[in-house]
Amino acid sequence: MPTTVQIDEKTKEALLRFASKLQGRLGRKVTFDEAIAALVAEADGSAEAGEKFVTLFGSMKGERGAWRELEALRRGEKSAIERKAR
């Protein structure tokens, strides 16, 4: 059953941008409902991944150098994925 949701203009613009990117990836028109569902799924996955990350790397809590290295690797991989997506 459809429901009306109120959002401010800035949020609406961000949702439109996300839906447009999603459309480009899927190669078809995307509804706001699909865009919001994708964002929710992404957020759920991020939370789950974060929990797993903490369990895997929690022993590195005080190791700043190791954390910097992991962050650098993540940035590099993110850039590579973005380049491939284009």
Secondary structure, 3 states (H helix, E strand, C coil): CCCCCCCCHHHHHHHHHHHHHHHHHHCCCCCHHHHHHHHHHHHHHHHHHHHHHHHHHHHHCCCHHHHHHHHHHHHHHHHHHHHHHC
